[in-house]
Amino acid sequence: MAALHASRIFATVLGLSALTALAPASAATVTDLVPDNLPKSLAGSYLAARSADSAHDVHSAIGYFESALEADPDNSNLIERLLLLQASDGAIDAAGGLAERLVAVDVRSPLARMILAARELKSGAFADAETGLAQTAKQPLPALTAGLLSAWADQGQGPDHTDAAIKKIESLNGPSWYGIFKDYHHAILADLAGRPDEAVTAISAAFKADNSALRVVEAYARILARAGKRDDAIKALQTYDASQPNHPVIKDLLADLRGGKTPPPTVNSAQAGAAEVLYGLGSAIGTDEGVELPAAYLQLAHYLDPDSYLPLLALADMLQVAQRCEDAIAIYARIPDASPLRPVADIQSGLCLDELDRVDEAATHVKRVVDADPANLEAVMALGNIYRAHNRFTEAADAYTRGIATITDKSKADWRIFYFRGVSYERSKHWPEAEADFKQALEINPNQPQVLNYLGYSWVDMGMNLDQALNMIKTAVDLRPNDGYIVDSLGWAYFKLGRYGEAVTQLERAVELKPEDSVINDHLGDAFWRIGRKLEATFQWQHAKDLGPDPEERDKIVKKLESGMPADAHSAG
């Protein structure tokens, strides 16, 4: 069973049972396991399929599993794994044929029943979908999936079926996380059916359970506005935007409501309602057992509602988190330029390209968003951070400056952009500008430990404002006592003040917290040297050198290994 993960989109869910029988084990490459001249056989195809599956080469895995099935056509485990891969890859038509084969040998298969129901719902065969879904296995996730899909199949058969559809939702019994899904779908189904009071009651319950979930907040605002409660709807959207700024769905809906428009229902058809089932559950399923099952849900959601691109965005984000950036980029590319989600897709594509060390391509994707809207601070930060991570500090500072120029009323969250520009200025040797940005960041957020540490450490390293710097770093340590970099700053401040015993105490603790950091080990070596522990100092310097410092710092360490430190402590460093 998959692990529980709270509040991904709505609540928590359990993975389908029996879908991991052929989950990929750790393996090398296909060619490592299967020689080129191996005759086609069940064993050879199966080994090749497993290897390709482990390497996330979905297309190859599908081909090899198909070959294995030719040799063993009634093997339900092979059929199920192939079916899951096809659905997760978006090959829904091919998956439909395979699902028919699977229910012939496993009539209650949750995966096959879900895929067949999606195909029937899309074609308008609502009664057939209902009949098939009733045969689904009754584990928690399959039962909720089938129950909600069956309710939308009921609704698809006409307004005289609305009572039955809502009764079906309300009759679903299961774990506590069922509740928010039931309330949400009751609400949007009632709204579609023209029952505003019932919709308000149900969505209010969902909103009370989770007012941070995108689709719940959006539906809450839509339903309240449609029921004449526009001010309450606007307030809910403003609250969401304050904690999760500039989401395009919320931004557009808020603009519509402020402009006096009455929004349409959250869904406009039974098919779109069924897509919401699959999108919500697919976004909430954990990936502990792989991304294939949630990916199948999300692909089916987009199949049922091709005009909705939130499922593709969720799928691409999931692949990105799983470090499958090439696959994620391909999914992001399916979101059209006209979609309000395109800027988000461009930003995330840029971050993926950066992970793949395709830095210029990454910057091009994100810069497109910044050029279109310099006030999009998420895009500005992403662009600046890409440049900064690759030591392109002048370009980073220029990117942050474009965003800062659009800020009229500074909020507490804006400390970050001033801080990052300050770092970029400092690293590109524009100290006065850097210092001004750090001070601005502290004016916005006075107790921000990263800023206190960076400004304090910079002053210490330059021998400036040492007492003030020490107090700032002490405050940062109080706020982040287990941050090795901040503890190192305190130790280095003591060192610069000639308080070597206190420096050693702090620097030893910093090394414990960040043993892999070259600079911290180097600092501890300097402090050891000053208190006469020269053998230990030499060990720390050698260790710092082995940790791969920047070339300039490495040269300094080598010099100290050869001849020690000068007699004047305050000339060290």
C-alpha positions in Angstrom: 0.0 0.0 0.0 1.2 3.5 -0.7 2.1 5.8 2.1 -0.3 8.5 3.3 0.6 12.1 2.3 -1.4 14.9 3.8 -3.1 17.7 1.9 -1.5 17.4 -1.5 -4.6 18.7 -3.3 -7.5 17.7 -1.0 -6.5 15.2 1.6 -4.8 11.8 1.9 -5.3 8.6 0.0 -4.1 5.0 -0.2 -2.6 3.5 -3.3 -4.3 0.8 -5.2 -3.3 -2.7 -4.0 -1.8 -5.3 -6.3 -0.4 -2.8 -8.7 3.1 -3.1 -7.5 3.6 -6.8 -8.1 5.9 -6.0 -11.0 7.2 -2.6 -9.7 10.7 -2.2 -11.1 13.6 -3.4 -9.0 17.0 -1.8 -9.0 18.7 -2.8 -12.3 21.4 -1.7 -14.7 20.6 -1.0 -18.4 18.7 -3.2 -20.8 21.9 -4.1 -22.6 23.6 -5.0 -19.3 20.9 -7.6 -18.6 19.9 -8.7 -22.1 22.6 -9.4 -24.7 21.7 -8.2 -28.2 21.7 -11.7 -29.6 19.3 -13.2 -27.0 16.4 -15.0 -28.8 13.0 -13.5 -28.2 11.5 -15.4 -25.3 9.3 -14.8 -22.3 12.4 -14.7 -20.0 14.3 -12.4 -22.3 11.5 -10.0 -22.9 10.6 -10.0 -19.2 14.2 -9.2 -18.2 14.4 -6.5 -20.8 11.1 -5.0 -19.7 12.1 -5.0 -16.0 15.4 -3.3 -16.9 13.7 -0.6 -19.1 11.1 -0.1 -16.4 13.8 0.4 -13.8 15.5 3.0 -16.0 12.2 4.8 -16.5 12.4 4.1 -20.3 8.6 3.7 -20.5 8.4 3.2 -24.3 11.0 0.5 -24.3 9.4 -1.2 -21.3 6.0 -1.2 -23.0 7.5 -2.8 -26.1 9.2 -5.5 -24.1 6.2 -6.3 -21.9 4.1 -6.6 -25.1 6.7 -9.2 -26.4 6.4 -11.0 -23.0 2.7 -11.1 -23.3 2.9 -12.7 -26.7 4.5 -15.6 -25.0 2.2 -15.6 -22.0 -1.0 -13.9 -23.1 -3.1 -14.7 -20.0 -0.6 -13.6 -17.4 -2.6 -11.0 -15.4 0.5 -9.6 -13.7 2.1 -8.9 -17.0 -1.1 -7.4 -18.4 -1.6 -5.2 -15.3 2.0 -3.8 -15.4 1.8 -3.1 -19.1 -1.7 -1.5 -18.6 -0.3 0.8 -15.9 2.6 1.9 -18.0 0.4 2.6 -21.0 -2.0 4.7 -18.9 0.8 6.5 -17.2 2.3 7.4 -20.6 -1.1 8.7 -21.8 -1.7 5.8 -24.3 -5.3 5.6 -23.2 -6.7 4.0 -26.4 -4.2 1.2 -26.3 -4.8 0.9 -22.5 -8.5 0.4 -23.2 -8.0 -2.7 -25.2 -5.7 -4.2 -22.6 -8.1 -3.3 -19.8 -10.7 -5.5 -21.6 -8.2 -8.4 -21.6 -7.5 -7.8 -17.9 -11.1 -7.9 -16.7 -11.5 -11.1 -18.6 -9.1 -12.7 -16.1 -9.5 -10.4 -13.2 -13.1 -9.0 -13.2 -12.5 -6.7 -10.2 -9.2 -5.1 -11.3 -9.4 -1.5 -10.0 -7.0 -0.2 -12.7 -8.9 -1.9 -15.6 -12.3 -0.8 -14.3 -11.1 2.8 -14.0 -9.7 2.9 -17.5 -12.8 1.3 -19.0 -15.0 3.7 -17.1 -13.0 6.7 -18.4 -13.4 5.5 -21.9 -17.2 5.0 -21.4 -17.6 8.3 -19.7 -15.9 10.1 -22.5 -18.1 8.6 -25.1 -21.3 9.3 -23.1 -22.0 5.6 -22.3 -22.8 6.6 -18.7 -24.9 3.5 -17.8 -22.2 1.2 -19.0 -19.6 3.0 -16.9 -21.8 2.7 -13.8 -22.3 -1.1 -14.4 -18.5 -1.7 -14.7 -17.5 0.5 -11.8 -19.9 -1.4 -9.5 -17.6 -4.5 -10.0 -14.5 -2.7 -8.7 -12.5 -4.2 -5.8 -13.4 -2.5 -2.5 -10.0 -1.4 -1.1 -10.1 2.3 0.1 -8.7 4.1 -2.9 -10.5 2.0 -5.6 -13.8 2.2 -3.7 -13.6 6.0 -3.5 -12.5 6.3 -7.1 -15.2 4.1 -8.4 -17.9 5.6 -6.1 -17.2 9.2 -7.2 -16.8 8.2 -10.9 -20.1 6.3 -10.6 -21.8 9.4 -9.2 -20.7 11.5 -12.1 -21.9 8.7 -14.5 -25.3 8.9 -12.8 -25.3 12.7 -13.2 -24.4 12.3 -16.9 -27.7 10.5 -17.5 -29.7 13.6 -16.9 -31.1 16.0 -14.2 -33.5 13.4 -12.9 -30.5 11.4 -11.8 -29.0 14.2 -9.6 -30.6 12.9 -6.4 -29.2 9.4 -7.0 -25.8 10.8 -7.8 -25.6 12.8 -4.6 -26.9 9.9 -2.6 -24.1 7.8 -4.0 -21.5 10.3 -2.9 -22.9 10.6 0.6 -23.2 6.8 1.0 -19.4 6.3 0.5 -17.9 5.0 3.7 -14.2 4.8 4.4 -11.3 6.4 6.2 -11.5 10.0 7.4 -9.8 11.4 4.3 -12.9 10.4 2.3 -14.7 13.4 3.8 -13.2 16.3 1.9 -13.5 14.4 -1.4 -17.1 13.7 -0.7 -17.9 17.3 0.3 -16.0 18.7 -2.7 -17.7 16.5 -5.3 -21.1 16.9 -3.7 -20.6 20.7 -4.0 -19.5 20.9 -7.6 -22.1 18.4 -8.7 -24.9 20.4 -6.9 -23.6 23.6 -8.4 -23.7 22.1 -11.9 -27.2 20.8 -11.3 -28.4 24.3 -10.2 -28.7 23.7 -6.5 -26.9 26.7 -5.0 -27.8 26.3 -1.3 -26.8 22.7 -1.3 -23.6 23.6 -3.1 -22.7 26.3 -0.6 -23.3 24.0 2.4 -21.1 21.2 0.9 -18.2 23.4 -0.3 -18.2 25.3 3.0 -17.5 22.0 4.7 -14.7 21.2 2.3 -13.2 24.7 2.7 -13.3 24.4 6.5 -11.4 21.1 6.3 -8.7 22.5 4.0 -8.6 26.2 3.0 -5.2 25.9 1.4 -6.1 23.4 -1.4 -6.2 25.1 -4.8 -9.3 23.4 -6.2 -11.3 23.7 -2.9 -10.6 27.4 -2.7 -11.4 28.0 -6.3 -14.7 26.0 -6.1 -15.5 27.8 -2.8 -15.1 31.2 -4.5 -17.0 30.2 -7.6 -20.0 28.7 -5.7 -20.2 31.6 -3.2 -20.1 34.2 -6.0 -22.7 32.3 -7.9 -24.9 32.3 -4.8 -24.6 36.1 -4.4 -21.8 36.1 -1.8 -19.2 37.8 -3.9 -17.5 39.6 -1.0 -16.9 36.3 0.8 -15.6 34.8 -2.4 -13.1 37.6 -2.9 -11.9 37.4 0.7 -11.2 33.7 0.4 -9.2 34.3 -2.8 -7.3 37.2 -1.3 -6.4 35.0 1.7 -5.1 32.2 -0.5 -3.1 34.7 -2.7 -1.5 36.2 0.4 0.0 32.8 1.4 0.5 31.4 -2.2 0.9 34.5 -4.4 0.2 34.8 -8.1 -1.2 31.4 -8.9 -2.7 32.1 -12.3 -6.0 30.3 -11.6 -6.6 32.3 -8.5 -5.3 35.5 -10.0 -7.7 35.3 -13.0 -10.7 34.3 -11.0 -10.1 37.2 -8.5 -9.8 39.6 -11.4 -13.2 38.4 -12.8 -14.9 38.7 -9.5 -13.6 42.2 -8.9 -14.7 43.1 -12.4 -18.3 42.1 -11.6 -18.3 38.9 -13.6 -20.3 35.9 -12.4 -18.1 32.8 -12.9 -19.3 29.6 -14.5 -19.5 26.4 -12.4 -16.2 24.6 -11.5 -17.1 21.9 -14.1 -19.4 22.1 -17.1 -20.2 18.4 -17.7 -20.2 15.0 -16.1 -17.0 14.2 -18.0 -15.3 17.2 -16.5 -16.6 16.2 -13.0 -15.1 12.7 -13.5 -11.9 14.3 -14.6 -11.9 16.2 -11.3 -12.1 12.9 -9.4 -9.0 11.6 -11.2 -7.1 14.9 -10.9 -7.8 15.3 -7.2 -6.9 11.7 -6.3 -4.0 11.6 -8.7 -2.5 14.7 -7.2 -2.9 13.3 -3.7 -1.5 9.8 -4.2 2.0 9.4 -2.9 4.9 8.3 -5.1 6.6 6.0 -2.6 5.8 3.1 -4.9 6.6 5.0 -8.1 4.9 7.7 -10.2 3.1 5.3 -12.5 -0.2 5.1 -10.6 -0.7 8.8 -9.9 0.5 9.5 -13.5 -2.2 7.2 -14.8 -4.9 9.1 -12.8 -3.6 12.4 -14.1 -3.4 11.3 -17.7 -6.9 9.9 -17.5 -8.1 13.3 -16.0 -6.7 15.2 -19.0 -8.2 12.6 -21.4 -11.6 13.2 -20.0 -11.3 17.0 -19.9 -8.8 18.0 -22.6 -9.3 21.7 -21.9 -8.0 21.3 -18.4 -4.2 21.5 -18.1 -3.9 21.4 -14.3 -3.6 17.5 -14.5 -0.6 17.9 -16.9 1.0 20.5 -14.7 0.6 18.2 -11.6 2.0 15.3 -13.6 5.0 17.3 -14.8 5.7 18.6 -11.3 5.6 15.0 -10.0 8.1 13.9 -12.6 10.4 16.8 -11.8 10.3 15.9 -8.1 11.2 12.3 -9.1 14.2 13.7 -11.0 12.8 12.7 -14.3 13.4 16.1 -15.8 13.4 15.1 -19.5 10.0 13.5 -19.0 8.7 16.5 -17.1 9.8 18.9 -19.8 7.9 16.9 -22.4 4.7 17.2 -20.3 5.2 20.9 -19.6 5.5 21.4 -23.4 1.9 20.0 -23.8 0.5 23.1 -22.0 -0.4 25.5 -24.8 0.8 29.1 -25.0 -2.7 30.4 -24.6 -3.2 28.7 -21.2 -2.8 30.8 -18.1 -0.6 27.9 -16.8 2.0 28.4 -19.5 4.1 30.8 -17.5 4.2 28.3 -14.6 5.2 25.6 -17.1 8.0 27.8 -18.5 9.4 28.5 -15.1 9.3 24.8 -14.1 10.8 23.8 -17.5 13.6 26.2 -16.8 14.3 24.7 -13.5 14.4 21.3 -15.0 16.8 22.4 -17.8 19.0 23.9 -15.1 19.1 20.5 -13.3 20.2 19.1 -16.7 23.0 21.7 -16.9 21.4 23.3 -19.9 21.8 26.7 -18.3 21.2 29.0 -21.3 18.1 27.1 -22.3 16.9 27.3 -18.8 17.4 31.0 -18.7 15.6 31.4 -22.0 12.5 29.7 -20.8 12.3 31.7 -17.6 13.3 35.0 -19.2 10.3 34.6 -21.6 8.0 34.9 -18.5 10.0 37.8 -17.0 9.9 39.7 -20.3 6.1 39.3 -20.5 5.6 40.3 -16.9 8.5 41.7 -14.9 6.2 41.9 -11.9 6.0 38.1 -11.8 8.5 37.8 -8.9 8.4 34.0 -8.9 9.8 34.1 -12.5 12.3 36.9 -11.6 13.6 34.9 -8.6 13.9 31.7 -10.7 15.9 33.5 -13.4 18.1 35.2 -10.9 18.7 32.0 -9.0 19.6 30.1 -12.1 22.3 32.7 -12.9 23.5 33.0 -9.3 23.9 29.2 -9.0 26.3 29.3 -11.9 28.3 32.2 -10.6 26.8 34.6 -13.2 26.4 37.2 -10.6 26.1 40.3 -12.8 23.2 38.7 -14.8 21.6 37.5 -11.5 21.7 41.0 -10.1 20.2 42.5 -13.3 17.4 39.9 -13.2 16.5 40.7 -9.5 16.6 44.4 -10.3 13.9 44.0 -12.9 11.6 42.5 -10.3 12.5 45.0 -7.6 11.6 47.8 -10.0 8.0 46.6 -10.0 7.6 46.5 -6.2 5.4 49.4 -5.0 4.3 48.2 -1.6 7.0 46.0 0.0 5.7 42.9 1.8 7.5 40.8 4.4 8.2 38.1 1.7 10.1 40.7 -0.4 13.2 40.4 1.9 14.3 37.4 -0.3 14.7 39.3 -3.6 16.7 42.1 -1.9 18.8 39.4 -0.1 19.5 37.5 -3.3 20.4 40.7 -5.1 22.7 41.6 -2.2 24.5 38.3 -2.5 24.9 38.7 -6.2 26.3 42.2 -5.7 28.7 41.0 -3.0 30.0 38.1 -5.1 30.5 40.5 -8.1 32.5 42.9 -5.8 29.9 45.7 -5.6 29.9 45.9 -1.8 28.2 49.3 -1.3 25.2 48.1 -3.3 25.2 44.7 -1.6 25.3 46.3 1.9 22.4 48.5 1.0 20.3 45.5 -0.2 21.1 43.5 3.0 20.0 46.5 5.1 16.8 46.8 3.0 16.1 43.2 3.6 16.5 43.6 7.3 14.2 46.7 7.3 11.5 44.5 5.7 12.2 41.5 7.9 14.4 42.5 10.9 15.0 39.0 12.4 15.7 37.1 9.2 18.6 34.9 10.2 20.0 34.4 6.7 20.4 38.1 6.2 21.7 38.8 9.7 24.3 36.0 9.1 25.4 37.1 5.6 25.7 40.8 6.5 27.4 40.1 9.8 29.8 37.5 8.3 30.7 40.0 5.5 31.4 42.7 8.0 33.5 40.3 10.0 35.5 39.1 7.0 36.3 42.7 6.0 37.1 43.7 9.6 34.2 46.2 9.7 31.7 46.9 12.5 32.9 43.9 14.4 30.8 44.4 17.6 27.6 45.0 15.7 28.4 42.1 13.4 28.9 39.8 16.4 25.6 40.8 17.9 23.8 40.2 14.6 25.4 36.7 14.2 24.5 35.8 17.8 20.9 36.7 17.0 21.1 34.5 13.9 22.5 31.6 15.9 19.7 32.0 18.5 17.2 31.8 15.7 18.9 28.9 13.9 21.1 27.1 16.4 21.6 24.0 14.2 22.6 25.8 11.1 26.3 25.0 10.6 27.0 28.0 8.3 25.6 30.5 10.8 27.4 28.8 13.7 30.6 29.1 11.6 30.0 32.8 11.2 29.9 33.2 15.0 33.1 31.3 15.4 34.8 33.4 12.7 33.6 36.6 14.3 35.2 35.5 17.6 38.4 34.6 15.6 38.5 38.1 14.0 38.1 39.6 17.4 41.1 37.6 18.7 38.9 35.5 21.0 40.4 32.3 19.8 39.1 29.9 22.6 35.5 30.9 21.9 36.2 30.6 18.2 37.3 27.0 18.6 34.3 26.1 20.6 31.9 27.5 18.0 33.9 26.2 15.0 34.1 22.7 16.3 30.4 22.7 16.6 30.0 24.1 13.1 32.2 21.3 11.7 30.0 18.8 13.5 26.9 20.3 11.8 28.5 20.7 8.4 31.5 18.3 8.2 31.6 18.4 4.4 32.2 22.1 4.1 35.7 23.2 3.1 35.5 26.7 4.4 34.3 25.7 7.9 37.1 23.1 8.2 39.6 25.7 7.1 38.3 28.2 9.7 38.7 25.6 12.4 42.3 24.9 11.3 43.0 28.6 11.6 41.6 28.7 15.2 43.5 25.6 16.2 46.7 27.2 15.0 46.1 30.4 17.0 45.7 28.4 20.3 48.8 26.3 19.6 47.2 23.1 18.5 49.2 23.1 15.3 49.0 19.4 14.5 45.2 19.5 14.6 45.3 22.7 12.5 47.3 21.0 9.8 44.9 18.1 9.8 41.9 20.5 9.4 43.6 22.4 6.6 44.4 19.1 4.8 40.8 18.0 5.2 39.6 21.3 3.9 41.9 21.0 0.9 40.6 17.5 0.2 37.0 18.8 0.2 37.5 20.7 -3.0 37.5 24.4 -2.2 37.5 27.1 -4.8 40.9 27.6 -6.5 41.6 30.8 -4.7 40.8 29.3 -1.3 42.8 26.2 -2.2 45.9 28.2 -2.9 45.6 29.9 0.6 45.2 26.5 2.3 48.2 25.1 0.5 50.3 28.1 1.6 49.3 27.5 5.2 50.1 23.8 4.9 53.6 24.7 3.7 54.4 27.5 6.1 51.7 27.9 8.8 50.1 31.3 9.6 51.7 34.7 10.2 52.3 35.8 13.7 49.7 38.6 13.6 46.3 37.0 14.1 44.3 39.8 12.5 46.2 39.4 9.2 45.1 35.8 8.9 42.3 34.6 6.6 
